[in-house]
Amino acid sequence: MKLLDRARAILLTPRTEWLVIEQEPISVPGLLLGYVAPLAAIPEVANLIGRTLIGGYKPVVPGLLRAVVAYVVTLVVVYITAIIINLLAPRFGGKRAFGNALKLSVYSQTPLWLAGTFLLIPGLNFLVLLGGLLGLRLLWIGLPLLMGSCDDRAFPYALIVIACALAPGVVLSIL
C-alpha cells in the first residue's frame, strides 16, 4: 500500500512529498525492488498486451523478448539518470548527494510509468507523452529541494537530465 500512497502523493502534492522523501533514509535495493520494479513493469506489460492481444499485429514471443529487454533497460536508466543528476548538481548551484539524486530519478518517473497503461490501446500511445511531461515537472520541482540547485537553474537542469535519460532509449529504438 505504501507504493500507491507514495505515487498518489508525488502526483498530487509534489512539493510537500519531495520534502518528505528527502527526510527518508535511502535504501537502493528497497527503492529499486519495492518501487521501480513494479511500476516500471506497467508500460511493458501494457505494451505487450496492446500489441499482441488487443492490437494483434505483433507475435507474442518477440514482443515478450522486447518487453523484458526494455524493462531491464528501464532499471538501468533509472540508475544512470541518478548518476547524471548527481554529477550535474554543482554546475547548477546544487550539492552532490547520490541518495537524493536516486530518489529524484525514481520518483520523477512515476507519471511516465503510470501513463504506460495507455499502451494497452494502440491508438492512445501518444498519451504516454503526458506522463513524460508531468515527470519533467516533478523533476523540475524536486531539483532545488533535494539537490539544492538554484530555482532559476532548475528547469535547464531538468531538461538536460531528461535529454540524457532519453538517449539510451533512442539508441535502443534505432537498433
N, C-alpha and C positions, 0 to 999 in steps of 0.2 A: 504494500500500500504506500510505502514511502516514495517509491518511484512515481506513482501517479500524483501524489501530493506535490512533489518537487516539480514535476513537469507542469502542473497547473499553476503553481506559484511563479515559476520563472516566466511563464507566458503572460500571466495576468498582472503581476506586481514585480516586474524585473528589478527595479531599484532596491526595493526592500529585500527581495530574495538574494540579490548579489551580496548584500551586507551580511545576511545570514550565512550564505555559502562561504564567505571569506573567513568567518569565525570557526568553521568546521575543520577538524583535522583531516589531512589528506591521506587517503588510502588508495594508492594506484590500482591494485587488484580489485578492491571493492568498487571503485568508481568505474573501471572498465568492465568488470563482470556483472556488477549489480545495476548499472545504469546504461552504459553504452551498448553492451551486448544485446539486451532485449529490444531497446529502441532502434538500434541500427538494423535489426532484422526486419523491422516493419516494411521499409521500402523494398527490400529484396524479395520478401515473401509476396508482397502485393504485386510487384512487377512480374514475378514468376507466374502467379495465378492469372494476372491480367493478360499476359502474353501467351500463355499456353492453354488455359482452360476457358477464359472468358473471350479473349480475342481469337484464340485458336489459330494463330499464324506462326507459332514457334514450336519446334519439337521440345519435349519435356527434358530430355537428358542434357542437351546443350544449354537449355535455359537454366537448369539446375546448376550446372557447372559455372555458368556466368554469375549466377546468384551467389554461389559460395566464394568465388574469386572477388566479386565486388564487396561482399561482406567483410572479408579479410582485409581488403584494401581500405575499407572504411575505418576499421580499427587502427590500422597503421597510420592513416591520415590524421586521425584524432590526435595521436601521439606526436606526429611530425608538426602538426599545427601548434601544439603546445610548445614545442621547441622553438618554433618561429616566433610565437608571441613573446616568449621569454627572451630570446636573443635581441628582438627589436625594441624591447621596453626602454632601454636607456636612450635610444635615438628619438623617442617621442616623450621624453621627460619623465619616464617611469623608472621603476626599480625592478631588477630581476627577482623573480620568485617563481620557481618552476611549479610548485604546488598550485598557486593561483592561476598560472598560465594553463595548466591542465584543466582546472575547473572551468576556466573561460572556454577552452576548446570544447570540452564535453557539453556543458550546459547551453552554450550558444547554438549548438547544432540540434537541439531538441525540436524546434519547429520544423526543420527540414525533415527529420526522421518521421515526425507525426504526419506531415503533409504527404509522406510516401504512401499513405492509404489511397491517395488519388490515383496511384498507379494501377489499382485494381481495374479501373475502367480506362482503356487505352485513349479515349477521346479527352480525358481530363488530365493527362500527363502534364500539361503546361501549368497546372495549378501548383505543382511542386515548387515552382519559382517563387510563389508567395511565401512558402516556408523558408526558402533561402533568404529572401529579403527581410523577413522577420528575424532570422538568425543574425543577419548583418546588424540589425538594430539592437539586438541583445548584446552582441559583441561590443558595439559602439558605446552602449550604456555601461557595460561592465569593465571596459579597459581602464577608465580613470579610477573606478572603485577598487579593483583588485590589483592592478599593476601600477597605480599611482601616476598614470600618464596625464599630461595636461589636457583639460577639457577641449581646448581648441585644436589639439592634435589627435584626438581620439578617432575622428572619422577617417582621416587619411591612414592612420594606423590600422583601423579595422579593414579598410579597403585593401591594403597591402597584404594583410593576413589572409583575407578571403581569396585574393588572387593566388597567393602561394598554396593555399589549400586546394584550389581548383585544379592546379597544374597536374597533379598525378591522375586525376580523373580524366582530364582532357587527353593526356598521353595514352592512358589505357583505352579510351574510346577510339583513338586513332589506330592503335594496334589491333 
